[in-house]
Amino acid sequence: MTPLMAIGGTMGKFIRVLPITAVVCLILSFVIALLVDIPLSRFLLANVKGNHQPSKIDRLSETASKKFARWSLNYTVRNKATARAWSLGAVALFICAIFAFTQIPTTFFPEQDGRKLSVNVEMPPTTTLVKSQQIADELGSILQDKAYFTSVTKYVGQRSNLVSSGELQPNEGSYLLGFSVVFTPEDERDRLSYEYLDEIRNDLTPTLANYPGASLVLNSESSTGSGEPIQIEITGSDIGELRNISDSVQQALRQIPGTSDVRDNLGDLQPDLKLLPKREALDFYGITEEELTNQARYYMTATDVGNFDLGGNSEDLEIRLSTAWKSRNGAVGSPTQREELRLIRFFNNDGEAIPAGSLVRAVPDQAPLSITHRGGKRTVTVLSKNVNRTVGEILADLEPQLKQMKQNWSSGYDYSFGGETAEQAETFGSAGQALGLAIFLVFAVLVLQLGSFRQPFIILLAIPLALIGTMGGFFLAWIPFSFSAFIGIIALVGIVVNDAIVMVDTMNAYQSEGMKVREAAAFGVSDRLRPILTTSVTTIIGLIPLALSDPSWMPLCSAIIFGLIAATMTALIVIPCLYLQFTPKTEINDSELA
């Protein structure tokens, strides 16, 4: 578990508490076993007589152990050829499991049954607050009729931030409206919360169809935090060209099954005015472009002056300086009406007041609501959600189209995948390194403990035997492989290796007592039959309630459960076969079976 602390990315910080907790608990259990259990056992069992009669379970396990030893001698470790056949059969099963595993989809994290939901609607930028109120009333009545909602809060003129979208975008404006929705508890619903999203979207879409230009986005709680799962980042220099490319990518993405809420972070264009300087007039009045820009900044923006400490627990009062425009109703900011531009005056070095119309000309234009930069380059991000398909499946269908589109793009324009794909690549890469490090550390410790390279190799071969169950189980149950399942596999490594260590150690003990390798392998595994089955069954039973409690835990628990089932069944057969093949023969004669 220790290598899990080396996993990078945001998820690495999130799961770091898991290995720390596991390591601390294991250390404490070891200390308790030595310092508490042994003295307590001597105190409680001091008066127990030595002629204790075996229970029915003891007799049953002893009989099963003897029968399994005879079966192993007759069918699995009869000779090296038989043992080799069983080993090759396990290899064939592992290959089949790998092939089955390649067929299942991959996702970063499973869906979460969260109770919070944000419903946001963006209208064209020219939409008035009164119109937004009318639309919000219509949509609100639809949402309030849902029996699986315990509360619906309406916002007009701003987005709902109950569940963050993770986007850099305006949160206030007359064209924005949102709803903060809370689901009823799980036991009062028929389905998981994310299973209602399609129904909600389908009920709201017909109403929004009456308002051209309206876009709907549903943001539900996610295990990965904020941000859309599908993000295609397009970089370039010209914002107009980026918008055209974004429109093409959005059109291609909408045609792929499993996508919803397709949009980009530019939003709709809003009416704008460009104030272009008249160079001849600037020279005539003796004003430079720099002076014009500095003076215009005071008219068009709010300047931060400082903060005033109110004392106590109150937040500091922010002081900002701005021109008082009538259309702003006392709020700071730039003018919102074209007529107000005529009131602007610029001053030259002689103190002469010059009307704005004499120095600049207003050109009608359109501007995006926001422009983002990544790595110093202008970037437009195409966003989408995935429905009933994984992100990997959708991007696999989209990428060939993107490569074909890119051939027609101008030089300097490129795309990359962000969101869940980028974070998944980083986290899965770190998890793969952690898995390799865990296997290496286990091998190193076993070599030091056993003084051999062959037997640690035998023990580590229990790992692919467990993976047969994990990969095969995920394929048969069609469970998407996720990061939580990866964590389950790393935890599974330590569990199955412990069982193999116990078996090999018992086999070595029998061999040191004079048994030949063949018999030591058979009796060693049969003697450990009861503890191995007991620990496996108790672990599986303990994980089942956790697997059924929440969808986010199900892949992790399933990886361990499927792996334990396969490892328990196959290791009892294959480990003795491997021990027979890789352990040198002794010169002691065969013992007779009791």
C-alpha positions in Angstrom: 0.0 0.0 0.0 2.9 2.4 0.6 3.6 3.1 -3.1 0.1 4.5 -3.4 1.4 7.6 -1.6 3.6 8.3 -4.7 0.6 8.7 -7.0 0.5 12.1 -8.6 -2.2 14.4 -9.7 -5.3 15.7 -7.9 -6.5 12.2 -7.2 -3.2 11.2 -5.7 -3.6 13.8 -3.0 -7.2 12.6 -2.5 -6.3 8.9 -1.9 -3.1 9.5 0.0 -5.0 9.0 3.2 -5.9 5.4 2.3 -2.4 3.9 2.3 -1.5 6.0 5.4 -4.5 4.6 7.2 -3.8 1.0 6.1 -0.1 1.2 7.1 -0.9 2.6 10.5 -3.6 0.0 11.1 -1.3 -2.9 10.2 1.5 -1.6 12.4 -1.0 -1.2 15.3 -2.4 -4.7 14.7 1.1 -6.2 14.8 1.9 -4.4 18.0 -1.4 -5.5 19.6 -0.9 -9.1 18.5 2.5 -9.2 20.3 1.9 -7.1 23.4 -1.9 -7.7 24.0 -3.1 -10.9 22.4 -0.3 -13.2 23.7 -0.6 -12.1 27.3 -4.4 -12.1 27.1 -4.4 -15.6 25.7 -2.1 -16.9 28.5 -4.5 -15.4 31.0 -7.7 -16.6 29.5 -6.5 -20.0 28.4 -4.4 -20.9 31.5 -7.0 -23.3 32.9 -7.8 -25.0 29.6 -7.0 -28.7 29.7 -4.8 -30.2 26.9 -7.2 -33.0 26.1 -9.5 -30.6 24.2 -11.8 -32.6 21.8 -11.8 -31.3 18.2 -15.1 -29.7 17.0 -17.1 -30.8 14.1 -15.6 -28.0 12.0 -12.1 -29.2 13.0 -12.8 -32.7 12.0 -14.4 -31.6 8.7 -11.4 -29.3 7.8 -9.0 -32.1 8.7 -10.8 -34.6 6.4 -10.9 -32.0 3.6 -7.2 -31.3 4.0 -6.3 -35.0 3.7 -8.5 -35.5 0.7 -7.1 -32.4 -1.0 -3.6 -33.6 -0.4 -4.4 -37.0 -2.0 -6.1 -35.2 -4.9 -3.1 -32.9 -5.4 -0.7 -35.9 -5.5 -2.8 -37.7 -8.0 -3.9 -35.0 -10.3 -1.8 -31.8 -10.0 1.7 -32.6 -8.7 1.8 -36.2 -9.9 4.9 -35.3 -11.9 6.5 -32.3 -13.5 4.7 -32.8 -16.8 1.3 -32.7 -15.1 2.3 -29.7 -13.1 3.5 -28.0 -16.3 0.2 -28.7 -18.0 -1.7 -27.1 -15.1 0.6 -24.1 -15.2 0.2 -23.6 -19.0 -3.6 -23.8 -18.5 -3.4 -21.0 -16.0 -1.3 -19.0 -18.5 -4.0 -19.6 -21.2 -6.7 -18.4 -18.8 -4.6 -15.3 -18.1 -4.3 -14.5 -21.8 -8.0 -15.0 -22.3 -8.7 -12.6 -19.3 -6.4 -10.0 -20.9 -8.3 -10.2 -24.2 -11.6 -9.9 -22.3 -10.3 -6.9 -20.4 -9.4 -5.0 -23.6 -13.1 -5.2 -24.6 -14.5 -3.4 -21.5 -14.8 0.4 -21.4 -12.5 2.6 -19.3 -13.6 5.6 -17.2 -11.9 7.7 -14.6 -14.4 7.4 -11.8 -17.8 5.8 -11.6 -20.9 7.9 -11.4 -21.7 9.2 -7.9 -25.2 9.3 -6.3 -25.0 12.9 -5.2 -28.0 14.9 -4.0 -27.0 18.3 -5.4 -27.7 19.4 -9.0 -27.2 22.8 -10.8 -29.5 23.6 -13.8 -28.1 26.5 -15.7 -29.6 28.2 -18.8 -27.8 30.7 -21.0 -29.8 32.9 -23.3 -28.5 35.3 -26.0 -26.6 38.2 -24.4 -29.3 40.7 -25.5 -32.0 39.0 -23.3 -33.5 41.3 -20.8 -34.0 40.5 -17.1 -37.7 40.5 -17.5 -37.5 37.9 -20.3 -35.2 35.8 -18.2 -37.6 36.0 -15.3 -40.4 34.7 -17.6 -38.3 31.8 -18.8 -37.2 30.9 -15.2 -40.9 30.8 -14.1 -41.8 28.3 -16.8 -38.8 26.1 -16.1 -39.2 26.4 -12.3 -42.8 25.1 -12.5 -41.5 22.0 -14.3 -38.8 21.3 -11.8 -41.1 21.9 -8.8 -43.4 19.1 -10.0 -40.7 16.5 -9.6 -41.4 14.3 -6.6 -37.7 13.3 -6.3 -36.7 17.0 -5.5 -36.8 18.1 -2.0 -36.0 21.8 -2.8 -35.7 24.0 -5.9 -34.1 27.4 -5.7 -34.4 29.8 -8.6 -31.8 32.4 -9.7 -32.5 35.1 -12.3 -29.5 37.1 -13.6 -26.9 34.7 -12.4 -25.9 31.0 -12.6 -26.4 28.4 -10.0 -23.1 27.5 -8.3 -24.5 24.7 -6.0 -22.3 22.4 -8.2 -19.4 24.2 -9.7 -18.9 23.8 -13.5 -15.1 24.4 -13.2 -15.3 26.8 -16.1 -13.9 30.4 -16.4 -17.1 32.2 -17.4 -19.3 35.1 -16.4 -21.6 34.2 -13.5 -23.8 37.2 -13.6 -25.8 38.8 -16.4 -29.4 39.5 -17.5 -29.2 36.6 -19.9 -28.4 34.0 -17.3 -30.7 32.0 -15.1 -30.2 28.9 -12.9 -31.7 26.5 -10.4 -30.1 24.9 -7.4 -31.8 21.6 -6.9 -31.5 19.0 -4.0 -32.7 15.4 -4.5 -34.6 13.5 -1.8 -32.6 10.9 0.2 -31.7 7.7 -1.6 -34.2 5.6 0.2 -37.0 7.9 -1.0 -36.1 7.5 -4.7 -36.6 4.7 -7.2 -33.3 5.4 -9.0 -29.9 6.8 -8.4 -29.7 10.6 -8.9 -27.7 10.6 -12.1 -30.2 8.3 -13.7 -32.8 11.1 -13.6 -30.6 13.6 -15.6 -31.9 12.4 -19.0 -35.5 12.7 -17.9 -34.9 16.3 -16.5 -33.1 17.3 -19.7 -35.9 15.9 -21.9 -38.6 17.7 -19.9 -36.9 21.1 -20.0 -35.8 21.0 -23.7 -39.3 21.5 -25.3 -39.8 24.7 -23.3 -36.4 26.1 -24.2 -37.1 25.2 -27.9 -39.5 28.2 -27.9 -36.6 30.5 -27.2 -33.9 30.4 -30.0 -30.4 30.6 -28.8 -31.0 29.1 -25.3 -28.6 26.5 -24.1 -29.1 24.1 -21.1 -26.4 22.6 -18.9 -26.9 20.2 -16.0 -24.1 19.9 -13.5 -24.3 17.0 -11.0 -21.9 16.0 -8.3 -19.0 14.1 -9.5 -16.3 11.9 -7.9 -13.6 13.8 -9.8 -14.7 17.3 -8.7 -15.7 20.1 -11.0 -15.2 20.3 -14.7 -16.8 18.6 -17.7 -15.5 15.1 -18.5 -15.0 15.9 -22.2 -12.8 18.9 -23.0 -11.2 19.6 -26.4 -8.8 22.5 -26.1 -8.1 24.4 -29.3 -5.3 26.9 -29.4 -4.5 29.6 -31.9 -4.0 33.3 -32.4 -7.1 34.7 -34.0 -10.3 34.5 -31.9 -12.5 34.5 -35.0 -10.8 31.5 -36.5 -10.9 29.7 -33.2 -14.7 30.3 -33.1 -15.1 28.8 -36.5 -13.0 25.7 -35.6 -15.0 25.4 -32.4 -18.2 25.4 -34.3 -17.0 22.6 -36.5 -15.8 20.5 -33.6 -19.1 21.0 -31.8 -21.0 19.9 -34.8 -18.9 16.7 -35.1 -19.3 16.0 -31.4 -23.1 16.4 -31.4 -23.3 13.7 -34.1 -21.5 11.1 -31.8 -23.9 9.0 -29.7 -23.5 9.5 -25.9 -22.8 13.3 -25.9 -25.0 16.0 -24.3 -24.7 19.7 -23.4 -22.2 20.3 -26.1 -20.9 23.9 -26.1 -17.7 26.0 -25.8 -16.5 28.4 -23.2 -16.8 31.4 -25.5 -20.6 31.5 -25.4 -22.6 33.7 -27.7 -21.3 36.9 -29.2 -22.6 40.0 -27.5 -23.0 43.5 -29.2 -20.0 45.6 -28.6 -18.5 49.0 -29.7 -14.9 49.4 -30.7 -13.5 52.9 -30.0 -10.9 53.5 -32.7 -8.6 56.5 -32.3 -8.5 59.2 -35.0 -4.7 59.6 -35.5 -4.9 62.9 -37.3 -7.1 64.3 -34.5 -4.7 63.1 -31.9 -1.8 64.9 -33.5 -3.9 68.0 -33.9 -4.9 68.2 -30.2 -1.5 67.0 -29.0 -2.6 63.8 -27.3 -0.7 60.6 -27.6 -2.3 57.1 -27.9 -0.9 56.2 -24.5 -2.5 59.2 -22.8 -5.8 58.5 -24.5 -5.7 54.9 -23.3 -4.9 55.9 -19.7 -7.7 58.4 -19.6 -10.2 56.0 -21.2 -9.4 53.4 -18.6 -10.9 55.6 -15.8 -14.1 56.0 -17.8 -14.4 52.3 -18.8 -13.2 50.4 -15.8 -13.3 50.4 -12.0 -9.9 51.0 -10.3 -9.1 49.3 -7.1 -8.2 51.9 -4.4 -7.8 49.6 -1.4 -9.5 47.9 1.4 -10.9 49.4 4.6 -10.6 47.3 7.8 -14.1 47.2 9.5 -12.7 45.3 12.5 -14.0 42.2 14.2 -15.0 39.3 12.1 -16.4 41.4 9.3 -14.7 41.3 5.9 -12.7 44.2 4.7 -14.6 46.9 2.8 -13.4 47.0 -0.8 -13.0 50.5 -2.2 -13.1 51.0 -6.0 -13.1 54.2 -8.0 -15.3 54.5 -11.1 -17.1 57.2 -13.1 -20.7 57.5 -12.0 -22.8 56.5 -15.0 -26.6 57.0 -14.8 -27.2 53.6 -16.5 -25.3 51.8 -13.7 -27.7 53.1 -11.0 -24.9 53.8 -8.6 -22.8 50.6 -9.4 -19.3 50.8 -10.6 -18.4 49.9 -14.2 -18.3 51.3 -17.7 -21.2 53.0 -19.5 -23.9 50.7 -20.9 -25.7 53.1 -23.3 -24.2 54.6 -26.4 -25.5 58.1 -25.6 -23.3 58.2 -22.5 -20.2 58.1 -24.7 -20.9 61.6 -25.8 -20.4 62.8 -22.2 -16.8 61.6 -22.1 -14.1 64.3 -22.2 -10.3 63.9 -22.8 -7.7 66.4 -21.7 -4.5 67.4 -23.4 -1.4 68.9 -21.8 -2.9 72.4 -21.9 -5.9 71.3 -19.9 -8.2 71.6 -22.9 -11.4 69.4 -22.7 -11.9 67.6 -25.9 -15.2 65.6 -26.7 -14.7 61.9 -27.2 -16.3 62.2 -30.7 -13.4 64.4 -31.8 -10.7 61.8 -30.9 -12.3 58.4 -31.4 -15.0 56.9 -33.6 -17.4 54.2 -32.5 -17.5 51.1 -34.7 -20.3 48.5 -34.0 -18.9 45.0 -33.4 -19.5 41.8 -31.6 -17.3 40.3 -28.8 -17.2 37.0 -27.0 -18.2 36.9 -23.4 -14.9 35.5 -22.3 -11.5 34.7 -23.8 -9.2 32.2 -22.0 -5.4 31.7 -22.4 -3.4 28.6 -21.7 0.4 28.7 -21.9 0.2 32.2 -23.2 -2.0 31.2 -26.2 -5.6 32.0 -26.9 -7.6 28.8 -26.2 -11.2 27.8 -26.9 -12.4 24.7 -25.0 -15.2 22.6 -26.4 -17.2 21.0 -23.6 -19.5 18.1 -23.4 -20.9 15.5 -21.0 -21.1 11.8 -21.6 -24.3 9.8 -21.3 -24.3 5.9 -21.2 -20.9 5.9 -22.9 -17.5 6.4 -21.5 -15.3 9.4 -22.3 -12.8 7.1 -24.0 -15.4 5.6 -26.3 -16.6 9.0 -27.4 -13.1 10.5 -28.0 -12.1 7.4 -29.9 -15.0 8.2 -32.4 -14.1 11.9 -32.4 -10.3 11.8 -32.8 -10.2 10.5 -36.5 -12.5 13.4 -37.4 -10.3 15.9 -35.6 -7.2 14.7 -37.4 -9.0 15.1 -40.7 -10.3 18.6 -39.8 -6.8 19.7 -38.6 -5.5 19.3 -42.2 -7.7 22.2 -43.2 -6.7 24.5 -40.3 -4.2 27.3 -40.7 -0.7 27.0 -39.4 -0.4 27.5 -35.6 -3.7 26.0 -34.7 -3.8 22.7 -32.7 -6.0 20.7 -30.3 -5.5 18.6 -27.2 -7.7 16.7 -24.8 -8.2 18.0 -21.4 -10.7 17.3 -18.6 -11.1 13.7 -17.5 -8.8 12.4 -20.3 -5.8 14.5 -19.2 -6.3 13.8 -15.5 -6.9 10.1 -16.2 -3.7 9.8 -18.2 -1.7 11.5 -15.4 -3.3 9.5 -12.5 -3.3 6.1 -14.3 0.4 6.6 -15.2 1.3 7.3 -11.6 -0.9 4.4 -10.4 0.9 2.1 -12.9 4.3 3.2 -11.5 3.0 2.6 -8.0 1.9 -0.9 -8.9 5.3 -1.7 -10.4 7.0 -0.3 -7.4 4.8 -2.3 -5.1 5.6 -5.6 -6.9 9.3 -4.8 -6.9 9.3 -4.0 -3.2 7.4 -7.2 -2.4 9.9 -9.2 -4.5 12.9 -7.6 -2.8 11.5 -8.3 0.7 10.8 -12.0 -0.2 14.3 -12.5 -1.6 15.8 -11.2 1.6 13.4 -13.3 3.7 13.6 -16.6 1.7 17.2 -16.3 0.5 16.1 -17.4 -3.0 15.1 -15.9 -6.3 13.0 -18.9 -7.4 10.5 -18.9 -4.5 9.7 -15.2 -4.6 9.0 -15.7 -8.3 6.6 -18.5 -7.4 4.9 -16.2 -4.9 4.5 -13.3 -7.2 2.9 -15.5 -9.8 -0.1 -15.5 -7.6 -0.8 -11.9 -8.8 -1.6 -12.8 -12.4 -3.8 -15.6 -11.0 -5.8 -13.0 -9.1 -6.0 -10.7 -12.2 -7.7 -13.6 -14.0 -10.6 -13.1 -11.7 -10.6 -9.3 -11.7 -10.4 -8.9 -15.5 -12.7 -11.8 -16.2 -15.2 -10.6 -13.6 -15.3 -7.1 -14.9 -15.9 -8.4 -18.4 -18.7 -10.8 -17.4 -20.4 -8.1 -15.2 -19.5 -5.4 -17.8 -18.1 -3.0 -15.2 -16.1 -0.2 -16.7 -12.5 -0.2 -15.4 -11.9 2.9 -13.3 -9.3 4.5 -11.1 -10.9 3.0 -8.0 -10.7 -0.4 -9.6 -7.0 0.2 -10.1 -6.6 1.0 -6.4 -8.4 -2.3 -5.7 -5.9 -4.2 -7.8 -3.0 -2.6 -5.9 -4.6 -3.6 -2.6 -5.2 -7.1 -4.0 -1.5 -7.6 -4.7 -0.8 -7.6 -0.9 -3.7 -9.9 -0.1 -2.9 -12.7 -2.6 0.8 -12.5 -2.0 0.2 -13.2 1.7 -1.7 -16.4 0.9 1.1 -17.5 -1.4 3.8 -16.7 1.3 1.9 -18.9 3.8 1.7 -21.8 1.4 5.4 -21.7 0.3 6.6 -21.3 3.9 4.6 -24.4 4.9 6.0 -26.3 1.9 9.5 -25.3 2.9 8.9 -26.5 6.5 7.8 -29.9 5.3 10.7 -30.2 2.9 13.1 -29.3 5.7 11.6 -32.2 7.8 12.5 -34.7 5.1 9.7 -34.7 2.6 10.4 -34.6 -1.1 9.3 -31.6 -3.1 6.3 -33.3 -4.6 4.8 -34.3 -1.2 5.9 -31.1 0.5 3.9 -29.2 -2.2 0.8 -31.3 -1.7 0.8 -31.3 2.1 1.9 -27.7 2.3 -1.2 -26.4 0.4 -3.6 -28.9 2.1 -2.5 -27.8 5.6 -3.1 -24.2 4.7 -6.5 -24.9 3.1 -8.6 -23.8 6.1 -6.9 -20.5 6.9 -6.7 -19.5 3.3 -10.4 -20.2 2.6 -11.4 -18.6 5.9 -9.5 -15.3 5.3 -10.7 -15.1 1.7 -14.4 -15.7 2.6 -14.3 -13.3 5.5 -12.7 -10.6 3.3 -15.2 -11.1 0.6 -18.1 -11.0 3.0 -16.8 -7.8 4.6 -16.5 -6.1 1.2 -19.9 -6.9 -0.1 -21.8 -4.4 2.0 -19.3 -1.6 1.0 -19.7 -2.6 -2.7 -23.5 -2.3 -2.5 -23.5 0.9 -0.4 -22.4 3.4 -3.1 -21.6 3.1 -6.9 -18.3 4.9 -6.4 -17.0 2.0 -4.1 -18.3 -0.8 -6.2 -15.4 -1.1 -8.7 -12.8 -1.1 -6.0 -14.6 -3.8 -4.0 -15.4 -5.8 -7.1 -11.7 -5.8 -8.2 -10.7 -7.4 -4.8 -13.7 -9.8 -4.6 -13.3 -11.2 -8.1 -9.5 -11.4 -7.7 -9.8 -13.2 -4.4 -12.2 -15.7 -5.7 -9.9 -16.5 -8.7 -6.7 -16.4 -6.6 -8.1 -18.7 -3.9 -9.3 -21.3 -6.5 -6.3 -21.2 -8.8 -3.5 -20.6 -6.3 -4.4 -23.8 -4.4 -3.8 -25.7 -7.6 -1.1 -23.7 -9.5 1.2 -22.7 -6.6 2.0 -26.4 -5.7 2.7 -27.0 -9.4 5.0 -24.1 -9.6 6.7 -25.1 -6.4 7.3 -28.6 -7.9 8.8 -27.2 -11.1 11.1 -24.5 -9.6 12.2 -26.0 -6.3 15.3 -28.3 -6.5 14.8 -31.9 -5.6 15.9 -33.4 -2.3 17.7 -36.7 -1.8 15.3 -37.9 0.9 13.0 -40.8 0.0 9.3 -40.2 -0.5 7.1 -40.5 2.6 4.0 -42.5 2.7 0.7 -40.8 2.9 -1.1 -41.1 6.2 
